[in-house]
């Protein structure tokens, strides 16, 4: 009997180790630039099986399985996320350890809750993992410095019928669906199940019903709400947006990051921290490159307007103005740039959108957190503030009543139709020196064609898209979102694909124009209308090649343009917001505490 028990324990432990290893491999496929849609199902299936194989008196207890799964998931996340997040040193293993715990916790909680409530089959048993997974994923996203970045629902990019669930409950309903399917599959396929065949058949019937309902809903939404090729497509007005670049943005941004962050950026010195340094060669080189970019953009505006664009757009922080103490050159002032862009919009009868950094380079930042001081090795504060903005210029003057100075702030030029300030700066590399943004996203009624027909237009910037609780307010108010962005190769193309989920949630079409990443245009159903990689050589001019973050290489990335519908659709999510997520949190707490 002793030998039999020993052999049983050994075989059981081996099975558990194999499932934990498979789960870790699946974690690796859920992260990085191009996640695999089936990976969350493999991860859920493997960890559920690992817990279900735990037997009395085995050496692998639920707590040990929890610890092992957290460790392995964290290691897998570290292997694929090293280039994705701007972290160095001890912050990397700490982050990956946290991610490992976050991924493994729902399974441990489901296991101990099933044991406490004596659940072994039935609907309640099937719902344990979906409830805990959704609750933990949502709470994680709300406290995680990088928002919803890396959550499992984003793996379903491209699976359009399943993605339509976001129109009801956001990405949290997709999380619930994936976990429920995984839970049912494990129950149905489990060998030597303690559940009766009747119960197992009930699980199979519910699984088939849920799959049929989800794909039917998604299919009907894609068929009957489509604007392209649908019966109402002839009457659907569209707008052409052209995304362009200017040549010196990356060089200027690298110099400014060295100025703000110090040697921790890349070990190279910044352009100088005192007022008098502005007259030195390093700062003057930045000034001359900025002026060249202003002129380059004006030239691109003329070219794209002649090609039929209704909006010509630059990505996040493509242009920079300088102001405040020590800045003596009026040519790079905010007033001078805004006047130049407004004139270009008027001269070419086109709307002009651009990301602009309002930089105050010699104003000291003294209120750094202890964590930031430690990571950046900045004991005496940092130099310079910046307001990260997106401005949309009209070819015609916009009245202050239409502009809405309550939401937008003071109208900085009569032709400015929209002025949005980034609400969610990237931690560490942007947050410490970023000025406050718009918690309420302004929506402008923009007359793009000059015939009185207005389009409800909004903007959010880059990392704001990782915060669905911020963008969800547009679900009842907007039709078009202009989304400038600035990435790095480790995020590419993952970050761009998140945009499709925000489009479905809010019922809006989105033009995501990205420097050092992927530009993508999606309609309100998540259909990709245009996409292009900044680093791709395809379509570039002559010998141009966009080398990742290499300031010595001149980059002439191709223009990316798209036609997008001027009207969106209303969504359930626009009204109920994160009700699915909060409901899961409440039920999960109820099961754990009572």
C-alpha positions in Angstrom: 0.0 0.0 0.0 2.9 2.3 0.9 4.5 1.7 -2.5 1.2 2.3 -4.3 0.6 5.6 -2.5 4.2 6.7 -3.3 3.8 5.8 -7.0 0.4 7.6 -7.0 1.9 10.7 -5.4 4.9 10.7 -7.8 2.6 10.4 -10.9 0.3 13.1 -9.6 3.2 15.4 -8.9 4.6 14.8 -12.3 1.3 15.6 -13.9 1.0 18.8 -11.9 4.6 19.9 -12.9 3.8 19.3 -16.5 0.6 21.4 -16.4 2.4 24.2 -14.5 5.1 24.2 -17.2 2.6 24.3 -20.0 0.8 27.2 -18.2 4.1 29.1 -18.0 4.7 28.6 -21.7 1.2 29.9 -22.4 1.9 33.0 -20.3 4.8 33.7 -22.6 2.4 33.6 -25.6 0.0 36.0 -23.9 2.6 38.8 -23.6 5.0 40.6 -25.9 4.3 42.3 -29.2 2.0 39.7 -30.8 0.0 37.6 -28.3 -1.6 34.4 -29.4 -5.4 34.3 -29.1 -5.5 30.6 -27.9 -2.9 31.2 -25.2 -5.3 32.3 -22.4 -7.4 29.1 -23.0 -4.2 27.0 -22.7 -3.1 28.9 -19.6 -6.5 28.5 -17.9 -6.9 24.9 -18.9 -3.4 23.9 -17.6 -3.7 25.6 -14.2 -7.2 24.3 -13.7 -6.0 20.8 -14.3 -3.0 21.3 -12.0 -5.3 22.2 -9.1 -7.8 19.4 -9.9 -5.0 16.8 -9.8 -4.1 17.7 -6.2 -5.1 14.7 -4.0 -5.1 14.2 -0.2 -1.7 13.5 1.3 0.2 14.5 -1.8 3.4 16.6 -1.2 2.1 19.3 -3.6 -0.5 21.2 -1.6 -2.7 24.0 -3.0 -0.4 26.6 -1.5 2.7 25.0 -3.0 1.0 24.9 -6.4 0.0 28.5 -6.0 3.6 29.5 -5.2 5.0 27.4 -8.1 2.5 28.7 -10.6 3.2 32.3 -9.6 7.0 31.8 -9.8 6.8 30.2 -13.3 4.3 32.7 -14.6 6.4 35.6 -13.4 9.6 34.1 -15.0 7.7 33.6 -18.3 6.4 37.2 -18.1 9.9 38.5 -17.4 11.3 36.7 -20.5 8.9 38.4 -22.9 8.2 41.7 -21.2 11.8 42.9 -20.7 11.6 45.2 -23.8 8.0 46.2 -23.3 8.1 48.3 -20.1 10.6 51.0 -19.4 12.1 49.4 -16.2 15.6 48.6 -15.1 17.3 46.9 -12.2 15.3 45.4 -9.2 12.0 46.9 -10.5 11.9 44.2 -13.3 11.9 41.0 -11.0 9.5 42.8 -8.6 7.1 43.6 -11.5 7.2 40.1 -12.9 6.7 38.5 -9.5 3.6 40.7 -9.1 2.3 39.7 -12.5 2.9 36.0 -11.7 0.8 36.4 -8.5 -1.9 38.3 -10.3 -2.2 35.5 -13.0 -2.2 32.7 -10.5 -4.4 34.1 -7.7 -7.8 33.5 -9.4 -7.1 29.7 -9.6 -6.0 29.5 -6.0 -9.1 31.4 -4.9 -11.4 29.3 -7.0 -9.9 26.1 -5.6 -10.2 27.1 -1.9 -13.7 28.5 -2.5 -14.8 25.3 -4.2 -13.4 23.3 -1.2 -15.1 25.6 1.3 -18.5 25.5 -0.4 -18.1 21.8 -1.3 -18.7 22.6 -5.0 -17.6 19.8 -7.5 -19.9 20.4 -10.4 -22.8 22.4 -11.7 -23.2 26.0 -12.8 -21.9 27.5 -9.6 -18.7 25.5 -9.9 -18.3 26.6 -13.6 -18.6 30.2 -12.6 -15.9 30.3 -9.9 -12.9 30.9 -12.2 -14.7 33.5 -14.4 -15.8 35.5 -11.4 -12.4 35.4 -9.7 -10.4 36.0 -12.9 -12.5 39.0 -13.9 -12.4 40.4 -10.4 -8.6 40.0 -10.0 -7.8 41.2 -13.5 -9.9 44.4 -13.0 -8.5 45.2 -9.6 -5.0 44.6 -10.9 -5.6 47.0 -13.8 -6.9 49.7 -11.5 -3.8 49.6 -9.3 -1.2 48.6 -11.8 1.0 51.6 -12.9 0.6 50.5 -16.5 -3.2 50.2 -16.4 -4.7 47.3 -18.4 -1.5 46.7 -20.3 -0.8 42.9 -20.6 -4.3 41.7 -19.6 -5.4 38.4 -21.2 -8.5 39.7 -23.1 -6.2 41.6 -25.5 -5.1 38.3 -26.8 -8.4 38.0 -28.6 -7.4 40.8 -31.1 -8.5 39.7 -34.5 -11.3 37.4 -33.2 -13.9 39.9 -34.1 -17.1 38.0 -33.0 -15.6 37.6 -29.5 -14.3 41.1 -29.5 -17.9 42.4 -29.8 -18.5 41.4 -26.2 -16.6 44.6 -25.3 -19.6 46.6 -26.5 -21.6 45.1 -23.6 -19.2 44.7 -20.7 -15.9 45.9 -22.0 -12.8 43.7 -22.0 -13.9 42.4 -18.7 -16.7 40.5 -20.3 -14.2 39.0 -22.7 -12.2 37.9 -19.7 -15.3 36.3 -18.2 -16.1 34.5 -21.4 -12.6 33.1 -21.9 -12.4 31.8 -18.3 -15.9 30.3 -18.5 -15.1 28.4 -21.7 -11.9 27.1 -20.1 -13.6 26.0 -16.9 -16.3 24.1 -18.8 -13.8 22.4 -21.1 -11.8 21.1 -18.1 -15.0 19.8 -16.5 -16.2 18.1 -19.6 -12.8 16.6 -20.5 -11.7 15.6 -17.0 -10.9 11.9 -16.7 -12.4 10.0 -13.8 -14.5 13.0 -12.9 -16.3 12.9 -9.6 -19.2 14.7 -11.3 -22.1 12.6 -12.6 -22.5 12.2 -16.3 -25.8 14.1 -16.1 -23.9 17.1 -14.5 -21.2 16.8 -17.1 -23.7 16.8 -19.9 -25.3 19.9 -18.4 -22.0 21.7 -18.5 -21.5 20.7 -22.1 -25.0 22.0 -23.0 -24.3 25.3 -21.3 -20.9 25.6 -23.0 -22.4 25.0 -26.4 -25.1 27.6 -25.7 -22.7 30.2 -24.6 -20.4 29.7 -27.6 -23.4 29.9 -29.9 -24.8 33.0 -28.3 -21.5 34.8 -28.3 -20.7 34.1 -31.9 -24.3 34.8 -33.0 -24.2 38.2 -31.2 -20.8 39.1 -32.7 -21.8 37.9 -36.1 -25.0 39.8 -36.2 -23.3 43.0 -34.9 -20.7 42.8 -37.6 -23.3 42.2 -40.2 -26.1 44.6 -39.3 -24.0 47.5 -37.9 -21.4 47.5 -40.6 -21.0 50.8 -42.5 -18.8 49.4 -45.3 -20.8 47.3 -47.7 -24.0 47.4 -45.7 -27.3 48.6 -47.2 -26.9 52.0 -45.5 -23.2 52.4 -46.7 -24.2 54.7 -49.6 -25.5 57.3 -47.1 -22.6 57.0 -44.7 -20.3 59.9 -45.0 -16.6 59.3 -44.5 -13.5 61.4 -43.8 -10.0 60.9 -45.0 -7.3 61.2 -42.3 -3.6 61.3 -43.3 -0.9 60.5 -40.7 2.5 62.0 -41.4 5.8 62.5 -39.6 8.5 65.1 -39.3 12.2 64.1 -39.4 13.7 65.2 -36.0 11.1 64.2 -33.4 13.1 61.2 -32.1 16.3 63.1 -31.8 14.7 66.0 -29.9 12.8 63.6 -27.6 15.9 61.7 -26.7 17.7 64.9 -25.8 14.7 66.1 -23.7 14.5 62.8 -21.9 18.2 63.1 -21.0 17.5 66.6 -19.7 14.5 65.4 -17.6 15.6 62.0 -16.5 19.4 62.5 -16.3 22.1 59.9 -16.9 19.7 57.0 -16.1 18.2 57.5 -19.6 21.2 56.1 -21.5 24.3 57.3 -19.7 24.8 60.4 -22.0 24.7 64.0 -20.7 21.7 66.2 -21.3 21.8 69.6 -23.1 22.3 71.6 -19.8 20.2 72.4 -16.7 20.8 76.2 -16.2 19.1 79.1 -17.9 22.4 80.2 -19.5 22.7 76.8 -21.2 19.9 77.6 -23.6 22.3 79.7 -25.6 24.8 76.9 -25.8 25.3 74.6 -28.8 23.2 71.6 -27.4 20.1 73.6 -26.8 20.5 75.6 -30.0 20.7 72.4 -32.0 17.4 71.4 -30.4 15.9 74.8 -31.4 17.1 74.5 -35.0 15.7 70.9 -35.3 12.4 72.0 -33.9 12.1 74.9 -36.4 13.0 72.5 -39.2 10.2 70.2 -38.0 7.7 73.1 -37.9 8.5 73.9 -41.6 8.5 70.2 -42.6 5.0 69.8 -41.1 3.6 72.8 -43.0 5.0 71.3 -46.2 3.4 67.9 -45.4 0.1 69.7 -44.7 0.1 71.2 -48.2 0.9 67.9 -49.9 -1.7 65.8 -48.1 -4.4 68.5 -48.4 -3.8 68.5 -52.2 -4.2 64.7 -52.1 -7.7 65.0 -50.6 -7.1 64.7 -46.9 -9.7 66.2 -44.5 -7.3 66.0 -41.6 -3.5 65.9 -41.6 -2.2 64.6 -38.3 1.1 64.2 -36.5 1.7 61.7 -33.6 2.2 62.3 -29.9 4.9 64.9 -29.0 5.9 65.3 -32.7 6.5 69.0 -32.1 7.8 70.8 -29.1 7.6 74.4 -27.9 9.8 76.0 -25.2 8.8 78.6 -22.7 9.4 79.8 -19.2 12.6 81.1 -17.5 15.7 81.0 -19.6 14.0 80.5 -23.0 14.9 83.5 -25.1 14.0 82.4 -28.6 10.4 83.4 -29.6 10.5 81.3 -32.7 10.0 78.2 -30.6 7.3 79.7 -28.4 3.8 78.2 -28.2 2.2 81.3 -29.6 4.5 81.2 -32.7 3.9 77.6 -33.5 0.1 77.8 -33.0 -0.1 80.8 -35.3 2.0 78.9 -37.9 -0.2 75.8 -37.8 -3.4 77.8 -37.9 -2.2 79.7 -40.9 -1.3 76.4 -42.7 -4.8 75.0 -41.9 -6.4 78.1 -43.4 -4.2 78.3 -46.4 -4.9 74.7 -47.3 -8.5 74.5 -46.2 -7.8 71.4 -44.1 -7.9 70.4 -40.4 -4.6 70.0 -38.8 -4.0 67.8 -35.7 -0.7 67.4 -33.9 0.8 66.2 -30.6 2.7 69.1 -29.0 4.9 69.1 -25.9 4.7 72.5 -24.1 8.1 72.3 -22.4 9.4 74.4 -19.6 12.9 73.1 -19.5 14.4 75.1 -16.6 11.6 74.8 -14.0 12.7 72.5 -11.3 10.5 69.5 -10.3 11.0 69.1 -6.5 8.1 66.8 -5.5 9.4 63.5 -6.7 8.3 60.4 -4.9 10.9 58.3 -3.0 10.4 55.5 -5.5 11.1 57.8 -8.4 14.1 59.3 -6.8 15.5 55.8 -6.2 14.8 54.5 -9.7 16.1 57.6 -11.4 18.9 58.3 -8.9 17.6 61.9 -8.5 18.1 63.0 -5.0 17.8 66.7 -5.8 14.7 66.7 -8.0 14.6 66.9 -11.8 14.6 69.7 -14.3 11.7 70.7 -16.5 8.0 70.3 -16.8 6.0 69.4 -19.9 2.3 69.5 -20.9 1.6 66.7 -23.4 -1.2 67.9 -25.6 -3.1 67.2 -28.8 -4.5 70.2 -30.7 -6.9 70.2 -33.7 -6.8 73.3 -35.8 -9.7 74.3 -38.0 -9.2 76.2 -41.3 -11.9 78.6 -39.9 -12.1 80.5 -36.6 -13.9 78.6 -33.8 -16.0 80.6 -31.4 -15.3 80.3 -27.7 -18.8 79.0 -27.2 -18.3 76.1 -29.5 -14.7 75.5 -28.2 -16.0 75.1 -24.6 -13.2 76.6 -22.4 -14.7 74.9 -19.4 -13.4 71.5 -20.6 -10.6 72.5 -23.0 -9.1 75.3 -20.9 -8.4 78.7 -22.4 -8.6 78.7 -26.2 -5.0 79.4 -27.1 -5.8 80.4 -30.7 -9.0 81.3 -32.5 -8.6 78.4 -34.9 -8.1 75.7 -32.2 -11.1 73.4 -32.3 -9.9 70.8 -29.7 -7.2 71.0 -27.0 -6.7 67.8 -25.0 -4.1 67.2 -22.3 -2.8 63.7 -21.6 -4.4 62.3 -18.4 -2.3 59.1 -18.0 1.5 59.7 -18.5 3.8 56.7 -18.6 5.2 56.1 -15.1 8.9 56.8 -14.5 9.8 58.0 -18.0 7.1 60.7 -18.3 4.9 60.9 -15.2 7.4 62.7 -12.9 7.6 65.8 -15.1 4.1 65.7 -16.7 1.7 68.5 -16.0 -1.9 67.6 -15.1 -4.3 66.4 -17.9 -8.0 66.2 -18.7 -9.9 63.8 -16.4 -13.0 64.7 -18.4 -12.3 64.3 -22.1 -13.5 67.3 -24.2 -15.7 66.5 -27.2 -16.0 69.1 -29.9 -18.7 69.4 -32.6 -16.4 69.8 -35.6 -17.6 70.9 -39.0 -15.0 69.0 -41.1 -16.6 69.9 -44.5 -17.7 73.4 -43.8 -21.3 72.7 -44.7 -22.8 72.8 -41.2 -22.8 69.0 -40.5 -20.7 68.5 -37.3 -19.0 65.4 -36.0 -18.5 64.7 -32.4 -14.7 64.5 -32.1 -12.5 63.7 -29.2 -8.8 62.9 -28.6 -6.9 60.8 -26.1 -3.2 60.3 -26.2 -1.2 57.1 -26.3 -1.1 55.5 -22.8 -4.7 56.8 -22.1 -5.8 53.9 -24.2 -4.6 51.5 -21.5 -7.2 53.0 -19.1 -10.7 52.0 -20.3 -12.3 53.6 -17.2 -11.0 56.9 -18.6 -12.1 56.4 -22.2 -15.5 54.9 -21.4 -16.9 58.4 -20.9 -16.8 58.7 -24.8 -19.3 55.9 -25.2 -22.2 58.3 -25.2 -20.6 61.5 -26.5 -18.2 60.8 -29.4 -18.1 59.4 -33.0 -14.4 59.9 -33.9 -11.3 59.6 -31.7 -8.0 61.0 -32.8 -5.3 59.1 -30.9 -1.7 60.3 -31.3 0.9 57.9 -29.8 4.6 57.4 -29.3 5.9 53.9 -28.7 9.1 51.9 -28.7 9.9 48.6 -30.5 9.1 46.4 -27.5 5.4 47.6 -27.5 5.0 47.1 -31.2 2.3 46.2 -32.4 0.6 45.2 -29.2 -0.1 48.8 -28.0 -1.7 49.7 -31.3 -4.1 46.7 -31.2 -5.5 47.7 -27.9 -7.2 50.6 -29.8 -9.6 48.2 -31.5 -11.1 47.2 -28.1 -11.5 50.9 -27.1 -13.3 51.5 -30.4 -15.8 48.6 -29.8 -16.4 49.7 -26.2 -17.2 53.3 -27.0 -18.8 52.7 -30.4 -16.3 55.2 -32.0 -13.9 55.0 -35.0 -10.3 55.6 -34.0 -7.3 56.9 -35.9 -4.2 55.8 -33.9 -1.2 57.6 -35.3 2.1 56.3 -33.8 5.7 57.4 -33.9 8.1 54.4 -33.4 5.2 51.9 -33.6 2.2 50.9 -35.6 -0.3 53.3 -37.0 -3.8 51.8 -37.2 -7.3 53.0 -38.1 -10.3 51.0 -36.9 -14.0 51.5 -37.2 -16.5 51.2 -34.3 -16.7 47.4 -34.9 -12.9 46.9 -34.6 -12.5 46.4 -38.4 -9.0 47.6 -39.4 -9.3 50.2 -42.2 -5.6 50.9 -42.5 -2.4 49.9 -40.7 1.3 50.5 -41.1 4.5 49.9 -39.1 6.8 52.8 -38.6 9.8 50.5 -38.8 8.7 48.8 -42.0 10.8 49.4 -45.1 7.8 48.8 -47.4 6.7 52.0 -49.1 9.6 54.2 -47.8 11.4 56.6 -50.0 14.7 55.7 -51.7 17.3 54.5 -49.2 15.2 55.4 -46.1 15.0 52.9 -43.3 13.4 53.6 -39.9 15.9 52.0 -37.5 14.4 51.7 -34.0 15.5 54.7 -31.9 18.6 55.4 -33.9 18.9 59.2 -34.1 21.6 59.0 -36.7 19.4 57.4 -39.3 17.1 59.7 -41.3 13.7 58.2 -41.4 11.1 58.9 -44.1 8.3 56.7 -43.0 5.4 56.4 -45.4 2.2 58.4 -45.0 -0.7 56.3 -43.6 -4.2 57.4 -44.5 -7.6 56.0 -43.9 -11.3 56.6 -44.6 -13.4 56.5 -41.4 -17.2 56.9 -41.0 -18.3 60.1 -39.4 -21.0 58.4 -37.3 -20.5 55.8 -34.5 -23.0 53.6 -32.6 -24.2 53.6 -29.1 -23.1 50.6 -26.9 -24.3 49.0 -23.8 -20.9 49.5 -22.3 -21.2 53.2 -22.8 -24.1 53.2 -20.3 -23.2 50.5 -17.8 -19.4 51.0 -18.0 -17.6 48.5 -15.8 -20.7 46.8 -14.3 -19.5 43.3 -15.2 -16.2 43.9 -13.5 -17.6 45.4 -10.4 -20.2 42.7 -10.2 -17.5 40.1 -10.3 -15.6 41.9 -7.5 -18.6 42.1 -5.3 -19.5 38.4 -5.8 -15.9 37.3 -5.3 -15.6 39.3 -2.0 -19.0 37.8 -0.9 -17.7 34.2 -1.4 -14.4 34.9 0.3 -15.6 36.8 3.3 -18.9 35.0 4.2 
